[in-house]
Amino acid sequence: MLTSILLALVLVFLGSGALAAALILSRRTRLELEKRVNLVASVSEAKAPSQTLIGLAKEKTKKFDAILMRVFAFGLKNTWGMHMSSIALLMSAAVGGVVTWLIASRFFGLSPLLSIALSVPMMYFAPRFMLARQQKKAERDFTEMFPDAVDTIGRMLRAGLPISAAMRTVAIEASPPVNAVFHTIADQLRIGVPIKDALDTSSRQIGLPDFRFFAVAVSLQYTTGGNLSATLEILSDLIRKRRAMRLKARSTTGEIRITAYTLASIPIVTIGALLIIQPGYLTPLWTDPRGHLILAIAGVGFFLSYLSMRTMMRSVTND
């Protein structure tokens, strides 16, 4: 009992220590910048440098946030929609580790060492899961609003405006995350980057098929000439039809998905009912080593079945 409490406190202290380290690093950076500015600034100019200092400290904090996000998002295909602070990432890591340890040690009755071995990976995968969900949401929002942005560019081209002005307008008037993407493209065009290179860079960064179609169409029409507004009109209609097809496939497979969710919930509901009606019936699963083996095999089988169903559903609903 005492050992379990001490291990729980160690995990809490680890998470708190990581959070404190981030805050100390930010404070240390700010103090160092203040010291350097005070060496070259006069007393009468103390207010202006302090304001600059705050901006520099915020810039350092953003760089630390970006580094931490790269660590937790290592290996993920797209990361442009992720924007979590380092404090939120470290807090989610600490919560994930503590919750996993409590479930493993209290509910399943595992040894303290094994509970820690399960908690440490969760301290990495909990923030990673949150970042992946955030990226998926950004991709869904972009796919939803992108046809309207294409229509806006086409109408402005028909009105006689250049494509750089059309993209700048979309960057100002569109909703996130579309405005951020076109804001980057418009900034690159303003400093002289060729439109083909700007679109190609953004296309590789975003990694969505709809935007790749847009980048290829604009690059070809801009290079070879032609009616770009008519091409964009056809492209926006094509993107909407592709989205409608995906939604139709999702609605068609709705019954299959509900069946899969129902089958997956049966073991969980059954175990919960047995724990309420006859708690001692499942006791060997937590106390006997053979029960641990059965739980491990059941968990692996449950996870593999989830992956197989998820793969089959994505093969139908994806592009």
KABEL-V610561 format. One record per residue. N is the residue number from 1. SS is DSSP state (A for helix, B for strand, O for the rest). PHI is phi in degrees with one decimal (NA if undefined). Layout:
N | SS | PHI
N | SS | PHI
This chain:
1 | O | NA
2 | A | -65.0
3 | A | -63.4
4 | A | -63.3
5 | A | -64.3
6 | A | -64.3
7 | A | -66.4
8 | A | -61.3
9 | A | -65.5
10 | A | -62.7
11 | A | -64.6
12 | A | -62.4
13 | A | -65.8
14 | A | -62.4
15 | A | -64.2
16 | A | -64.9
17 | A | -64.8
18 | A | -63.8
19 | A | -64.4
20 | A | -64.4
21 | A | -62.6
22 | A | -63.3
23 | A | -67.5
24 | A | -64.9
25 | A | -61.7
26 | A | -65.3
27 | A | -66.5
28 | A | -63.9
29 | A | -62.5
30 | A | -64.4
31 | A | -65.6
32 | A | -65.7
33 | A | -65.9
34 | A | -62.7
35 | A | -62.9
36 | A | -67.9
37 | A | -67.8
38 | A | -65.6
39 | A | -69.9
40 | A | -114.3
41 | O | -103.9
42 | O | -85.6
43 | A | -67.0
44 | A | -68.6
45 | A | -107.2
46 | A | -70.2
47 | A | -71.0
48 | A | -63.7
49 | A | -62.0
50 | A | -64.3
51 | A | -66.9
52 | A | -63.2
53 | A | -61.9
54 | A | -62.0
55 | A | -64.2
56 | A | -66.2
57 | A | -64.0
58 | A | -65.1
59 | A | -65.5
60 | A | -63.4
61 | A | -64.5
62 | A | -64.5
63 | A | -65.0
64 | A | -65.2
65 | A | -60.1
66 | A | -65.0
67 | A | -64.1
68 | A | -66.0
69 | A | -65.4
70 | A | -63.8
71 | A | -66.2
72 | A | -75.8
73 | O | -99.9
74 | O | -60.7
75 | O | 94.3
76 | O | -74.0
77 | O | -68.4
78 | O | -119.6
79 | O | -132.5
80 | O | -70.7
81 | O | -94.9
82 | O | -90.8
83 | O | -153.4
84 | O | -102.3
85 | O | -78.6
86 | A | -65.0
87 | A | -65.0
88 | A | -64.6
89 | A | -65.0
90 | A | -68.3
91 | A | -65.7
92 | A | -65.1
93 | A | -64.7
94 | A | -65.2
95 | A | -64.2
96 | A | -61.9
97 | A | -66.1
98 | A | -66.7
99 | A | -62.7
100 | A | -62.7
101 | A | -63.9
102 | A | -64.0
103 | A | -65.7
104 | A | -68.4
105 | A | -85.6
106 | A | -87.5
107 | A | -81.2
108 | O | -91.4
109 | O | 68.8
110 | O | -76.3
111 | O | -67.7
112 | A | -57.5
113 | A | -65.4
114 | A | -68.0
115 | A | -63.5
116 | A | -67.2
117 | A | -61.6
118 | A | -81.6
119 | A | -76.0
120 | A | -62.7
121 | A | -62.2
122 | A | -66.4
123 | A | -66.4
124 | A | -93.4
125 | A | -80.6
126 | A | -64.7
127 | A | -63.8
128 | A | -62.7
129 | A | -63.3
130 | A | -65.2
131 | A | -65.9
132 | A | -64.5
133 | A | -63.5
134 | A | -63.9
135 | A | -66.4
136 | A | -61.3
137 | A | -64.7
138 | A | -63.1
139 | A | -66.5
140 | A | -63.4
141 | A | -64.0
142 | A | -64.2
143 | A | -63.1
144 | A | -69.6
145 | A | -98.1
146 | A | -63.7
147 | A | -58.1
148 | A | -65.0
149 | A | -65.4
150 | A | -63.9
151 | A | -61.4
152 | A | -61.6
153 | A | -63.6
154 | A | -62.3
155 | A | -66.0
156 | A | -70.1
157 | A | -67.3
158 | A | -66.0
159 | O | -78.2
160 | O | 100.8
161 | O | -83.2
162 | O | -71.1
163 | A | -67.8
164 | A | -65.0
165 | A | -67.9
166 | A | -64.2
167 | A | -69.0
168 | A | -64.0
169 | A | -65.3
170 | A | -62.1
171 | A | -62.5
172 | A | -85.1
173 | A | -98.0
174 | O | -74.6
175 | O | -91.8
176 | O | -62.7
177 | O | -93.3
178 | A | -65.0
179 | A | -64.0
180 | A | -65.3
181 | A | -65.0
182 | A | -73.0
183 | A | -65.1
184 | A | -63.7
185 | A | -64.4
186 | A | -63.5
187 | A | -64.7
188 | A | -66.4
189 | A | -66.1
190 | A | -69.0
191 | O | -92.0
192 | O | 100.8
193 | O | -71.3
194 | O | -58.9
195 | A | -62.5
196 | A | -63.6
197 | A | -68.1
198 | A | -63.9
199 | A | -68.5
200 | A | -65.6
201 | A | -64.0
202 | A | -65.3
203 | A | -64.3
204 | A | -68.0
205 | A | -70.5
206 | A | -77.4
207 | O | 72.7
208 | O | -102.5
209 | A | -59.5
210 | A | -61.2
211 | A | -71.5
212 | A | -63.9
213 | A | -59.7
214 | A | -63.2
215 | A | -63.6
216 | A | -66.4
217 | A | -63.1
218 | A | -66.9
219 | A | -62.9
220 | A | -66.9
221 | A | -67.0
222 | A | -70.7
223 | A | -82.7
224 | A | -94.0
225 | O | 91.0
226 | O | 129.7
227 | O | -86.7
228 | A | -69.3
229 | A | -63.1
230 | A | -66.5
231 | A | -63.8
232 | A | -68.2
233 | A | -63.9
234 | A | -65.2
235 | A | -65.3
236 | A | -63.3
237 | A | -65.4
238 | A | -65.2
239 | A | -64.2
240 | A | -65.5
241 | A | -67.9
242 | A | -62.9
243 | A | -65.3
244 | A | -62.5
245 | A | -65.3
246 | A | -63.9
247 | A | -65.6
248 | A | -65.2
249 | A | -63.8
250 | A | -66.8
251 | A | -68.5
252 | A | -65.9
253 | O | -90.6
254 | A | -61.7
255 | A | -63.7
256 | A | -66.1
257 | A | -65.7
258 | A | -63.6
259 | A | -62.0
260 | A | -63.9
261 | A | -63.6
262 | A | -65.3
263 | A | -63.0
264 | A | -69.7
265 | A | -83.0
266 | A | -59.6
267 | A | -61.2
268 | A | -67.2
269 | A | -64.5
270 | A | -63.1
271 | A | -62.8
272 | A | -62.8
273 | A | -65.1
274 | A | -66.0
275 | A | -64.8
276 | A | -83.1
277 | A | -76.9
278 | O | -141.2
279 | A | -59.6
280 | A | -71.7
281 | A | -65.8
282 | A | -99.4
283 | A | -58.3
284 | A | -59.0
285 | A | -67.3
286 | A | -94.8
287 | A | -102.4
288 | O | -93.6
289 | A | -57.9
290 | A | -65.8
291 | A | -66.3
292 | A | -61.2
293 | A | -65.0
294 | A | -62.6
295 | A | -63.6
296 | A | -64.5
297 | A | -64.3
298 | A | -63.5
299 | A | -65.3
300 | A | -64.7
301 | A | -62.8
302 | A | -62.8
303 | A | -67.5
304 | A | -66.1
305 | A | -65.9
306 | A | -62.8
307 | A | -64.2
308 | A | -65.0
309 | A | -66.1
310 | A | -64.3
311 | A | -64.9
312 | A | -65.8
313 | A | -68.3
314 | A | -69.9
315 | A | -64.9
316 | A | -92.4
317 | A | -86.6
318 | O | -80.4
319 | O | -64.0
